C-alpha cells in the first residue's frame, strides 16, 4: 500500500512545473457533450470479510470472476493473460506486479502525492471513477480511499488485484477494446501505462467520451521510456551502449508494429483527442532522470525507482513480442535484455526519459 494522497488542488494543472531532466506527458481533457446512451449492466457482488475492517471488504464483479479466465498460460518462464496471436504481450506475473507497484510509487513522488492532475472539485467530489488497465489496482484503491463516497472501478486483462480493498472499489476482468457496457457514466476516466496495448486508440477514446458525464475528464498518462536514447557518444563504451539500446528500441518498434499495437506515444496527440469530441485539452510535461546520477535527493530517488522499473520491464516488454513476431528464441531475447540492462545500469550516460 502506498502513502495516502492528500487533497487534490483546485487547479493542480497550474502547479505542475517542468524540470530539466525528463518529459512525462499527461493529457487531460474535458467532455462537454451530453454523453452517450449507456446500455448494459455493471452489477457488482460484495462479500464482506469478517476479518477485515468495515472500510475493507472482499469485492468481486459478476462480470470478472470466471474460473477459466484465471488459469493463465506460462510461456518461456513468464505468465500472461492469454494466448493466441492477438493476446496482450505484457506478462502479469509477480515480477510484473512488483514493477507496476514501484512505478505507482514513483508517480506518487513525482506528483507530490497527487493521484491525478484532473481538476476535480473538492466541493462537488466525483461519484464514479473508472481506471482502464488498472494493473495491480493501487491507483484505484488510493482514489477510493481519497473519495470514500465515490465508486471506483478498475478494469484489466488480468486478475492481479488484491481482494481485500475499500468497500467502494471494484475490479473487473475486461478487454477495453471490446464494447463497453457500464450502466452509468463517470466523472473521471484514467488510463495509465497502456502504450502498445491497443490496436485502435480512436475506438478507446470514443468509448471514453461516451461513458463520461458532461464536464467529466479523461486523463491519459504514458511514456516512451527509452526515447531519450541514444545520447551523444563521448567514449567507445558509450558507443557500445548506444548499439545495444538502439537495437532493442528498433526491434521493439518493429515487432509492435507487426503485432498491430505500436509502441509509441502517438495516442497522446491533442488532435486525435479533439477528433473524438474532447475539449480543453491540456498536455503536462514533467521530467525524471533515469538512474541515480542527479544531485538532488528527491530526483535521485525518482531516478532509482524509474531505473528499476525500466530494467525490470525490458524482458517483459520484449520476450513475447520478439519470440512471436520476430522468431527469436527466448535465450536470444534474454541475452539482448541483459546487455541493455548492463548498459543502462553502468551509469556512464546521464539521460532523462519520458515517464
C-alpha positions in Angstrom: 0.0 0.0 0.0 1.3 3.4 -0.9 1.3 6.6 1.2 -2.1 8.2 1.3 -2.6 11.0 -1.2 -3.5 14.5 0.1 -6.5 16.6 -1.2 -6.5 17.4 -4.8 -5.7 21.1 -5.5 -8.4 23.3 -7.1 -6.3 23.6 -10.2 -3.4 21.1 -9.9 -2.5 21.5 -13.6 -1.2 25.0 -12.9 1.0 23.6 -10.1 2.9 21.2 -12.5 6.3 22.6 -13.3 8.8 21.4 -15.9 12.2 20.1 -14.7 15.3 19.9 -16.8 15.6 16.2 -16.8 12.7 14.3 -18.4 9.3 14.7 -20.0 6.2 12.9 -18.7 3.2 13.5 -20.8 -0.2 13.7 -19.0 -3.1 14.6 -21.2 -6.3 15.8 -19.5 -9.4 16.8 -21.4 -12.9 17.7 -20.5 -16.0 16.1 -22.0 -18.5 18.9 -22.7 -21.1 16.9 -24.7 -24.3 15.3 -23.5 -22.7 11.9 -23.3 -24.0 8.7 -24.9 -26.8 6.4 -24.2 -25.3 3.8 -21.9 -26.7 0.3 -22.0 -25.9 -2.9 -20.2 -25.2 -3.6 -16.6 -22.1 -3.4 -14.4 -23.5 -5.0 -11.3 -21.1 -6.0 -8.6 -21.3 -8.6 -5.8 -19.8 -7.5 -2.5 -18.8 -10.2 0.0 -17.8 -8.9 3.4 -14.8 -10.5 5.1 -15.4 -10.6 8.8 -11.7 -10.5 9.5 -11.3 -7.1 7.8 -12.5 -3.7 9.0 -15.7 -2.1 7.9 -13.9 0.0 5.3 -12.4 -3.0 3.6 -14.2 -6.0 2.1 -13.8 -8.7 -0.5 -15.2 -7.1 -3.7 -15.7 -9.0 -6.8 -17.5 -8.4 -10.1 -20.1 -10.7 -11.5 -18.5 -9.9 -14.9 -15.0 -10.9 -13.9 -14.9 -14.0 -11.7 -14.9 -16.8 -14.3 -12.7 -19.6 -13.2 -11.3 -20.3 -16.7 -10.2 -16.7 -17.0 -7.9 -17.1 -14.0 -5.9 -20.0 -15.5 -3.1 -18.1 -17.1 -0.6 -19.6 -19.5 3.1 -19.6 -18.9 5.4 -19.0 -21.9 9.2 -19.1 -21.6 9.0 -18.7 -17.8 6.6 -15.7 -17.8 2.9 -15.7 -17.2 0.4 -13.9 -19.5 -3.3 -13.1 -19.6 -4.0 -15.1 -22.7 -2.7 -17.0 -25.7 -3.1 -16.6 -29.5 -1.8 -14.0 -32.0 -3.8 -11.1 -30.5 -3.0 -11.8 -26.8 -1.5 -8.9 -24.9 2.3 -9.0 -24.9 3.0 -7.9 -21.3 3.1 -10.5 -18.6 1.0 -10.5 -15.4 3.3 -12.5 -13.1 4.8 -11.4 -9.8 7.8 -9.8 -11.4 5.5 -7.5 -13.5 3.3 -6.8 -10.5 6.3 -5.6 -8.5 7.3 -3.4 -11.3 3.9 -1.8 -11.5 3.8 -1.2 -7.8 7.2 0.5 -8.0 6.0 2.6 -10.9 2.9 3.7 -9.0 5.1 4.8 -6.1 7.3 6.8 -8.5 4.3 8.6 -9.9 3.2 9.5 -6.3 6.6 11.0 -5.6 6.7 12.8 -9.0 3.2 14.3 -8.5 3.8 15.2 -4.8 1.3 12.5 -3.7 -1.4 13.7 -6.1 -3.1 10.8 -7.8 -4.4 12.9 -10.7 -3.9 16.2 -12.4 -7.5 16.5 -13.4 -9.1 19.5 -11.6 -11.7 17.5 -9.6 -13.9 19.7 -7.5 -13.5 19.4 -3.7 -17.0 21.0 -3.1 -18.6 18.6 -5.6 -16.4 15.5 -5.4 -16.7 12.7 -8.0 -19.1 9.8 -7.5 -17.9 7.5 -10.2 -14.3 6.9 -11.5 -13.0 4.3 -14.0 -9.4 3.1 -14.2 -8.6 1.4 -17.5 -5.7 -1.0 -17.4 -5.7 -0.9 -13.6 -2.9 -3.5 -13.2 -2.4 -4.2 -9.5 -5.1 -1.7 -8.7 -3.0 0.6 -6.5 -4.2 3.8 -8.2 -7.9 2.7 -8.0 -7.5 1.8 -4.3 -5.9 5.1 -3.4 -8.6 7.0 -5.3 -11.3 5.0 -3.4 -9.6 6.0 -0.1 -9.3 9.6 -1.1 -13.0 9.7 -2.2 -14.8 7.3 0.1 -18.3 8.3 -1.3 -17.1 7.6 -4.9 -17.5 4.2 -6.6 -14.1 3.4 -8.3 -14.0 0.7 -10.9 -10.7 -0.8 -12.2 -10.6 -3.0 -15.3 -7.8 -5.0 -16.7 -7.0 -8.1 -18.8 -5.7 -9.8 -15.7 -7.0 -10.6 -12.2 -3.9 -9.4 -10.3 -5.6 -7.0 -7.9 -5.9 -7.7 -4.1 -9.2 -9.0 -2.8 -9.2 -7.0 0.5 -9.9 -3.5 -0.7 -12.0 -0.5 0.3 -15.7 -1.2 0.0 -16.2 1.4 -2.8 -13.6 -0.1 -5.2 -14.5 -2.9 -7.7 -12.3 -4.7 -10.2 -13.4 -6.3 -13.4 -11.6 -8.5 -15.9 -12.4 -6.8 -19.2 -11.0 -6.0 -22.6 -11.2 -2.3 -23.2 -11.1 -2.9 -27.0 -14.5 -4.5 -26.9 -17.7 -2.6 -26.4 -18.1 -1.0 -23.0 -21.3 -1.8 -21.1 -21.2 0.3 -18.0 -24.7 1.4 -16.9 -23.8 4.9 -15.7 -21.2 7.5 -16.8 -18.1 8.5 -15.0 -16.7 11.8 -13.6 -13.1 10.7 -14.4 -11.6 8.0 -16.6 -7.9 7.3 -16.0 -5.7 5.5 -18.5 -2.0 5.0 -17.5 0.8 3.0 -19.0 -1.2 1.4 -21.8 1.2 2.3 -24.7 1.3 -0.7 -27.0 -1.9 -2.2 -25.5 -4.5 -1.2 -28.1 -4.9 -1.5 -31.8 -7.2 1.4 -32.2 -6.9 4.3 -29.7 -9.6 6.1 -31.6 -12.0 3.4 -30.5 -10.9 3.7 -26.9 -11.3 7.4 -26.9 -14.8 7.1 -28.5 -15.8 4.8 -25.7 -14.3 7.1 -23.1 -16.3 10.0 -24.4 -19.5 8.0 -24.5 -19.0 7.0 -20.9 -18.1 10.3 -19.4 -20.6 12.7 -17.7 -20.9 16.1 -19.3 -18.0 18.1 -18.0 -16.1 14.9 -17.0 -12.4 14.3 -17.5 -10.2 11.8 -19.3 -6.6 11.5 -18.1 -4.1 9.6 -20.2 -0.6 9.1 -18.8 2.1 7.4 -20.8 5.8 7.3 -21.5 8.3 6.1 -24.1 11.0 5.2 -21.5 13.9 4.8 -23.9 13.1 7.7 -26.3 16.0 9.8 -24.9 18.5 7.2 -26.3 20.9 7.2 -27.8 22.7 10.1 -26.1 25.8 11.7 -27.7 28.6 9.2 -27.6 31.6 10.5 -25.7 33.6 7.2 -25.5 33.8 3.8 -27.0 31.9 2.3 -24.1 29.1 4.9 -24.6 29.0 4.0 -28.3 28.8 0.3 -27.5 25.9 1.0 -25.1 24.1 3.0 -27.8 24.4 0.0 -30.2 22.7 -2.4 -27.7 20.0 0.1 -26.7 19.3 1.3 -30.2 19.0 -2.3 -31.3 16.4 -3.0 -28.6 14.4 0.1 -29.4 14.4 -0.6 -33.1 13.3 -4.2 -32.6 10.6 -3.2 -30.1 9.1 -0.7 -32.5 9.3 -3.2 -35.4 7.8 -6.1 -33.5 5.0 -4.0 -32.0 4.1 -2.6 -35.5 3.9 -6.1 -36.8 1.6 -7.0 -33.9 -0.6 -4.0 -34.8 -0.1 -2.4 -31.4 2.5 0.3 -32.0 4.9 1.1 -29.1 4.6 4.9 -29.4 3.0 7.9 -27.7 1.0 9.0 -30.8 -2.2 8.4 -28.9 -1.3 11.4 -26.7 -2.0 13.7 -29.7 -4.3 16.5 -28.9 -5.8 16.4 -32.4 -6.7 12.8 -32.0 -8.5 13.5 -28.8 -10.2 16.6 -30.2 -11.4 14.5 -33.2 -13.4 12.4 -30.7 -15.1 15.3 -29.1 -12.8 16.3 -26.2 -12.2 19.9 -25.4 -10.0 21.9 -23.0 -7.1 19.6 -23.8 -4.0 20.1 -21.7 -0.7 18.4 -22.0 1.6 18.4 -19.0 5.3 17.6 -19.5 7.3 16.5 -16.4 10.9 15.3 -16.2 12.6 12.4 -14.4 16.2 11.2 -14.5 17.0 7.6 -15.4 19.4 6.4 -12.7 20.9 7.9 -9.5 23.2 10.5 -11.1 21.1 13.5 -10.1 22.5 15.6 -7.2 19.0 16.4 -5.8 18.0 13.7 -3.2 14.4 13.6 -4.4 15.4 13.4 -8.1 17.9 10.7 -7.2 15.1 8.7 -5.5 12.9 9.2 -8.5 15.7 8.1 -10.8 16.4 5.0 -8.9 12.7 3.9 -8.9 12.4 4.7 -12.6 15.6 2.8 -13.4 14.4 -0.3 -11.5 11.1 -0.1 -13.4 12.8 0.2 -16.8 15.3 -2.6 -16.1 12.5 -5.0 -14.8 10.4 -4.1 -17.8 13.0 -4.9 -20.5 12.3 -8.6 -20.7 8.5 -8.3 -20.0 8.1 -5.8 -22.8 10.0 -7.8 -25.4 10.0 -11.5 -24.7 6.6 -12.4 -26.1 6.8 -9.8 -28.9 10.3 -10.8 -30.1 9.6 -14.6 -30.0 6.1 -14.3 -31.5 6.6 -11.6 -34.1 10.4 -11.8 -34.9 11.1 -15.5 -34.5 13.7 -15.0 -31.8 14.4 -17.7 -29.2 13.8 -16.8 -25.6 17.6 -17.1 -24.9 18.3 -14.6 -27.7 15.8 -12.1 -26.2 17.1 -12.5 -22.7 20.7 -12.1 -24.0 19.9 -8.8 -25.6 17.9 -7.6 -22.5 20.9 -8.5 -20.3 23.2 -6.4 -22.5 20.8 -3.4 -22.4 20.3 -3.8 -18.7 24.1 -3.8 -18.1 24.5 -0.7 -20.2 21.6 1.2 -18.6 22.9 0.3 -15.1 26.5 1.2 -15.8 26.0 4.9 -15.0 28.2 6.2 -17.9 25.2 8.0 -19.5 23.2 10.8 -17.9 19.9 10.9 -19.6 16.3 11.5 -18.8 13.4 9.7 -20.4 9.6 10.3 -20.7 7.6 8.7 -17.9 
